[in-house]
Amino acid sequence: MAGNTALALHNVKTEVDRYISWPGQALSYKLGEYTIWQLRHKAEASLKDQFSLRDFHDFILGLGSVPLDVLKDEFEFWLKQQQN
């Protein structure tokens, strides 16, 4: 990490310690990121010119911290509302 990023050595050590002590955090972050990315692309494809990135972000952030299954279910409901 020190040889491949512009992070200071202190930051590299902090990041390495975080990954070692909390290994599931990075994985769960990326799974959430990928799920939101998939939902965004589905909304863009379904809504076309009616898609609003601001509205999509407001919806996602408005849910707070929820399991991904709940996020997907709520998204489907939101998408149907947007289509009407």
JONOR-V220526 format. One record per pair of residues at least 24 apart in sequence whose ideal C-beta (glycine too) atoms are under 10 Angstrom apart, sorted by the first residue. I is the first residue (numbers start at 0). J is the second residue. D is the distance in Angstrom with one decimal. If there is no record, write none. Layout:
BEGIN
i = <I:I>
j = <J:J>
d = <D:D>
END
This chain:
BEGIN
i = <27:30:31:31:31:33:34:34:34:34:34:35:35:35:35:37:37:38:38:38:38:38:38:38:38:39:41:41:41:41:42:42:42:42:42:45:45:45:45:46:46:46:49:49:50:51:54:55>
j = <67:67:64:67:70:67:67:68:70:71:74:59:67:70:74:71:74:67:70:71:73:74:75:77:78:74:71:74:75:78:74:77:78:81:82:78:79:81:82:78:81:82:81:82:81:81:81:81>
d = <9.2:6.9:9.8:6.7:8.2:9.7:5.2:9.9:6.6:7.2:9.2:6.2:9.3:7.8:9.1:9.0:9.5:9.9:7.4:7.2:9.8:4.9:9.2:9.3:8.4:9.5:9.9:7.9:9.3:7.3:7.7:8.3:6.0:7.3:9.8:6.1:9.6:8.0:6.6:7.7:5.8:6.9:6.9:8.2:8.1:8.6:7.5:8.9>
END
